[in-house]
């Protein structure tokens, strides 16, 4: 499996989120769809999440924590029936 996407998220220890060092973990994925599923699950847990493509994959993308919700919404927009508006 060739990984082209990564998702980085906060790590909780003993049920508490450690803020002093902001520990993070990264998982890699072969497809954007797999990365989105994982990112959505971590976001639903209340964790800070960011994602992006792994070099040398093109086009390069970096999705900051502030843009994760919009990135996840892209998935829904592509699945909409032709002729329907999304995001309005």
C-alpha positions in Angstrom: 0.0 0.0 0.0 1.4 3.4 -1.0 0.2 6.1 1.4 -0.6 9.5 0.0 -2.5 11.1 2.8 -1.9 11.6 6.5 -4.1 12.6 9.4 -2.5 14.0 12.6 -4.5 14.2 15.8 -4.1 14.9 19.5 -3.4 12.0 21.8 -5.3 11.6 25.1 -3.7 9.8 28.0 -5.8 8.3 30.8 -8.9 10.2 29.5 -7.2 13.6 29.8 -5.9 15.7 27.1 -2.4 16.7 27.8 -1.9 20.3 26.9 1.6 21.0 28.1 3.4 19.1 25.3 0.4 18.7 22.9 1.3 15.1 22.0 0.1 14.1 18.6 0.0 10.9 16.5 -0.1 10.5 12.8 -1.7 7.8 10.7 -1.3 7.4 6.9 -3.8 6.3 4.3 -3.8 5.2 0.6 -6.8 7.4 -0.3 -8.3 10.7 0.6 -11.6 9.0 1.4 -10.0 6.7 4.0 -8.2 9.8 5.5 -11.5 11.6 5.7 -13.3 8.7 7.5 -10.6 8.6 10.1 -10.4 12.4 10.5 -14.2 12.6 11.0 -14.0 9.9 13.7 -11.2 11.8 15.6 -13.0 15.1 15.1 -16.2 13.5 16.6 -14.1 12.6 19.6 -13.4 16.3 20.1 -9.8 16.1 19.1 -7.9 18.7 17.1 -7.1 17.2 13.7 -5.2 18.3 10.6 -4.4 16.4 7.4 -2.5 16.6 4.1 -0.8 14.8 1.3 2.6 13.1 1.7 5.4 14.3 -0.5 5.9 13.7 -3.4 2.2 13.3 -4.0 0.8 16.1 -6.2 -1.2 18.2 -5.9 0.1 19.0 -2.4 -2.5 19.7 0.1 -2.4 20.8 3.7 -5.7 21.0 5.6 -5.2 22.9 8.9 -7.4 22.2 11.9 -9.5 25.3 11.0 -10.2 23.8 7.6 -11.0 20.2 8.5 -14.8 20.8 8.6 -14.8 22.3 5.1 -12.5 19.4 3.8 -14.9 16.9 5.2 -17.9 18.7 3.6 -16.2 18.4 0.2 -17.0 14.6 0.4 -20.7 15.4 0.8 -20.7 17.9 -2.0 -19.4 15.3 -4.5 -22.0 12.8 -3.4 -24.9 15.2 -4.0 -27.3 14.5 -6.9 -26.6 16.4 -10.1 -28.3 19.7 -10.2 -28.5 20.1 -6.4 -26.7 22.9 -4.5 -24.6 22.2 -1.5 -23.2 24.5 1.1 -26.1 27.0 0.8 
